[in-house]
Amino acid sequence: MKKIQNDFSHINGWGIDADPLDVPNYPMKKRTENDNKGMTWERPAQQAQLVEILHSNERPTLSAVFGTPHPPTGLSGKMRRWAFGFSESHVMHWLGLLLADRVQIMEGIADDLKSGHVPNLFEEHGGKAELKHNAAGFAGKVICTAAIVGLAVALLRRR
Amino acid sequence: MNYRGPYRVRADRNMPMPRIEHSGDAIVRVTRSCICGSDLHLYHGMVPDTRIGTTFGHEFIGVVEEVGADVTNLKVGDNVLVPFNIACGKCVFCEQQLFGNCHESNSEATAVGGIFGYSHTAGGFDGGQAEYVRVPYADVGPLVIPENMDHDDAVLLTDVVPTGYQAAEMAGIKPGDTVVVFGAGPIGIMAAKCAWLFGAGRVIVIDHLEYRLEFVKNYAQCEAYNFRSLEDPVLFIKKTTDWMGADVCIDAVGCEAAGSAFHTITGRKMMLQSGSAIALHWAINAVKKGGIVSIVGVYGPTGNIIPIGNVVNKGLTLRANQASVKRLLPKLIEHVQAGRIDPKAIVTHRVPLEEVADAYHIFSAKLDNCIKTILIPPSARK
């Protein structure tokens, strides 16, 4: 067994937050008089709801504040509304949201094109950094992709 | 920044300007923001309800530009550091200083409080990897940066330092304890550093990236080992602790841990579980009977395959939470000002916000010996 050292003078602050009398010394639950009263606290003022906000069915209302960017829209929005019909304990809630995320990728590309913006996939994937810091890896990926595409084209032509 | 899908982000000059939406809001002009290891879970598409167009970023500081009618603690022009937790300060959880578990900041999920720029599962708020950001409950979370504090230190006090410190705190370290930290990313580095403050007798860090192991060995004055050269990290820890196991294990990795083909395929590739939980698996098996496992690595909301039977049979205590930043800040500011913790030493990259796509790729692919990246918006570079 490697021996534990005895001299910690080289470590600035060693043991400064240790309190052998405070056992266990990790933060324990601080009980208050409001612990068993449910949602009875004086709630902060409610933010006005101006866009659709989906809320967990494990709470009765919206939280007092919430984020408003990117309300649900399109097919992905329908999927999100469906997913929020399940509780957070149900796998369909999370799988539904993950699937909606994937669908929205395509919606995002369509929205870009509709607004006249052609996404620069090379830059968005950090291609410039890959070229600068991992040129060999980048070349390998290009060769690998070219080989797969070439093989696929060759197979299709043989048919 | 603008998220466009897994592994795709871009700088976007056409993002809408945030506005006051609640009388307790403030608008902050961001002067620095960081990319966090947990941002990579969003970037990799692993967090459900990460909507296209979202701006990430829960580690940021800035200057108050505008305040809502009910904000009294801040004024326009204040330099503030903003904890990553959005907390009301009034609910029963905030009352207990569980500021990471606020019940009035996230409509979308009850399992987590609101977090800036961390998907709609964490409240749907845009984050600080931007020029401006809306900060709800501005009287509660934000803290005016002390005048003599370096702003790189300040931005790291919004998450990295408190999370690393709370990992050590939750571990219940007693003087002389052997502490094993899984993960040599920014949080693991900080957890190892903070373990000494609680009187650890021995600190061991396990990872597989040599440049990070080399860094943590020097920064946290600890032992550091590459699990790829150990054959079996659990067996190694047993052997080096006289076959007993560590007193305390800290999981500072979370759902994208390397080290197990089974977990990688089922968790990260097929998403049949909430990512790869091999670091937690090792932590449970490497800690001694009656020991404590502290978890600050981020996992998804569904489930993971971990040896829960061993938790029962060994009588372990598992402790976990999002860091309660506001609770810890006074103590941590004191530690930073006394030189016991030097947060800015972990910063390896300072990148213009406009190059956010490259910055994410460098951090995600572990290129250029990257440990911690700070993004600087154009207005902060003038």
Chai-1 contact restraints between the chains, C-beta under 6 A:
chainA,res_idxA,chainB,res_idxB,connection_type,confidence,min_distance_angstrom,max_distance_angstrom,comment,restraint_id
A,M1,B,D242,contact,1.0,0.0,6.0,A-B,restraint_1
A,K2,B,T240,contact,1.0,0.0,6.0,A-B,restraint_2
A,I4,B,G201,contact,1.0,0.0,6.0,A-B,restraint_3
A,I4,B,R202,contact,1.0,0.0,6.0,A-B,restraint_4
A,I11,B,W196,contact,1.0,0.0,6.0,A-B,restraint_5
A,I11,B,Q221,contact,1.0,0.0,6.0,A-B,restraint_6
A,N12,B,R340,contact,1.0,0.0,6.0,A-B,restraint_7
A,G13,B,L197,contact,1.0,0.0,6.0,A-B,restraint_8
A,G13,B,R340,contact,1.0,0.0,6.0,A-B,restraint_9
A,W14,B,W196,contact,1.0,0.0,6.0,A-B,restraint_10
A,G15,B,P175,contact,1.0,0.0,6.0,A-B,restraint_11
A,G15,B,G199,contact,1.0,0.0,6.0,A-B,restraint_12
A,I16,B,L197,contact,1.0,0.0,6.0,A-B,restraint_13
A,D17,B,L197,contact,1.0,0.0,6.0,A-B,restraint_14
A,D17,B,F198,contact,1.0,0.0,6.0,A-B,restraint_15
A,A18,B,P175,contact,1.0,0.0,6.0,A-B,restraint_16
A,A18,B,F198,contact,1.0,0.0,6.0,A-B,restraint_17
A,A18,B,G199,contact,1.0,0.0,6.0,A-B,restraint_18
A,P24,B,G172,contact,1.0,0.0,6.0,A-B,restraint_19
A,N25,B,G172,contact,1.0,0.0,6.0,A-B,restraint_20
A,Y26,B,E169,contact,1.0,0.0,6.0,A-B,restraint_21
A,Y26,B,M170,contact,1.0,0.0,6.0,A-B,restraint_22
A,Y26,B,G172,contact,1.0,0.0,6.0,A-B,restraint_23
A,K30,B,Q96,contact,1.0,0.0,6.0,A-B,restraint_24
A,T32,B,E95,contact,1.0,0.0,6.0,A-B,restraint_25
A,N34,B,V92,contact,1.0,0.0,6.0,A-B,restraint_26
A,W41,B,K90,contact,1.0,0.0,6.0,A-B,restraint_27
A,W41,B,C91,contact,1.0,0.0,6.0,A-B,restraint_28
A,W41,B,V92,contact,1.0,0.0,6.0,A-B,restraint_29
A,P44,B,C88,contact,1.0,0.0,6.0,A-B,restraint_30
A,P44,B,K90,contact,1.0,0.0,6.0,A-B,restraint_31
A,P44,B,E104,contact,1.0,0.0,6.0,A-B,restraint_32
A,A45,B,S23,contact,1.0,0.0,6.0,A-B,restraint_33
A,Q47,B,E21,contact,1.0,0.0,6.0,A-B,restraint_34
A,Q47,B,H22,contact,1.0,0.0,6.0,A-B,restraint_35
A,I53,B,S107,contact,1.0,0.0,6.0,A-B,restraint_36
A,H55,B,S107,contact,1.0,0.0,6.0,A-B,restraint_37
A,S56,B,E108,contact,1.0,0.0,6.0,A-B,restraint_38
A,S56,B,A109,contact,1.0,0.0,6.0,A-B,restraint_39
A,S56,B,T110,contact,1.0,0.0,6.0,A-B,restraint_40
A,E58,B,T110,contact,1.0,0.0,6.0,A-B,restraint_41
A,R59,B,T110,contact,1.0,0.0,6.0,A-B,restraint_42
A,L62,B,S107,contact,1.0,0.0,6.0,A-B,restraint_43
A,S63,B,E104,contact,1.0,0.0,6.0,A-B,restraint_44
A,S63,B,S105,contact,1.0,0.0,6.0,A-B,restraint_45
A,S63,B,N106,contact,1.0,0.0,6.0,A-B,restraint_46
A,S63,B,S107,contact,1.0,0.0,6.0,A-B,restraint_47
A,A64,B,E104,contact,1.0,0.0,6.0,A-B,restraint_48
A,V65,B,H22,contact,1.0,0.0,6.0,A-B,restraint_49
A,V65,B,S105,contact,1.0,0.0,6.0,A-B,restraint_50
A,V65,B,P136,contact,1.0,0.0,6.0,A-B,restraint_51
A,F66,B,S107,contact,1.0,0.0,6.0,A-B,restraint_52
A,G67,B,G123,contact,1.0,0.0,6.0,A-B,restraint_53
A,G67,B,G124,contact,1.0,0.0,6.0,A-B,restraint_54
A,G67,B,F125,contact,1.0,0.0,6.0,A-B,restraint_55
A,P69,B,D126,contact,1.0,0.0,6.0,A-B,restraint_56
A,H70,B,R51,contact,1.0,0.0,6.0,A-B,restraint_57
A,H70,B,G53,contact,1.0,0.0,6.0,A-B,restraint_58
A,E88,B,A109,contact,1.0,0.0,6.0,A-B,restraint_59
A,E88,B,A111,contact,1.0,0.0,6.0,A-B,restraint_60
A,V91,B,T302,contact,1.0,0.0,6.0,A-B,restraint_61
A,W94,B,P48,contact,1.0,0.0,6.0,A-B,restraint_62
A,W94,B,P301,contact,1.0,0.0,6.0,A-B,restraint_63
A,W94,B,T302,contact,1.0,0.0,6.0,A-B,restraint_64
A,L97,B,P48,contact,1.0,0.0,6.0,A-B,restraint_65
A,L97,B,D49,contact,1.0,0.0,6.0,A-B,restraint_66
A,L98,B,P48,contact,1.0,0.0,6.0,A-B,restraint_67
A,D101,B,T50,contact,1.0,0.0,6.0,A-B,restraint_68
A,Q104,B,I52,contact,1.0,0.0,6.0,A-B,restraint_69
A,I105,B,G5,contact,1.0,0.0,6.0,A-B,restraint_70
A,G108,B,R4,contact,1.0,0.0,6.0,A-B,restraint_71
A,G108,B,I52,contact,1.0,0.0,6.0,A-B,restraint_72
A,E123,B,A357,contact,1.0,0.0,6.0,A-B,restraint_73
A,E124,B,R4,contact,1.0,0.0,6.0,A-B,restraint_74
A,E124,B,R8,contact,1.0,0.0,6.0,A-B,restraint_75
A,E124,B,R10,contact,1.0,0.0,6.0,A-B,restraint_76
A,E124,B,A357,contact,1.0,0.0,6.0,A-B,restraint_77
A,H125,B,Y7,contact,1.0,0.0,6.0,A-B,restraint_78
A,H125,B,R8,contact,1.0,0.0,6.0,A-B,restraint_79
A,G126,B,A357,contact,1.0,0.0,6.0,A-B,restraint_80
A,G126,B,D358,contact,1.0,0.0,6.0,A-B,restraint_81
A,G126,B,Y360,contact,1.0,0.0,6.0,A-B,restraint_82
A,G126,B,H361,contact,1.0,0.0,6.0,A-B,restraint_83
A,K128,B,D358,contact,1.0,0.0,6.0,A-B,restraint_84
A,A129,B,D358,contact,1.0,0.0,6.0,A-B,restraint_85
A,A129,B,H361,contact,1.0,0.0,6.0,A-B,restraint_86
A,A129,B,I362,contact,1.0,0.0,6.0,A-B,restraint_87
A,H133,B,L367,contact,1.0,0.0,6.0,A-B,restraint_88
A,H133,B,D368,contact,1.0,0.0,6.0,A-B,restraint_89
A,N134,B,L367,contact,1.0,0.0,6.0,A-B,restraint_90
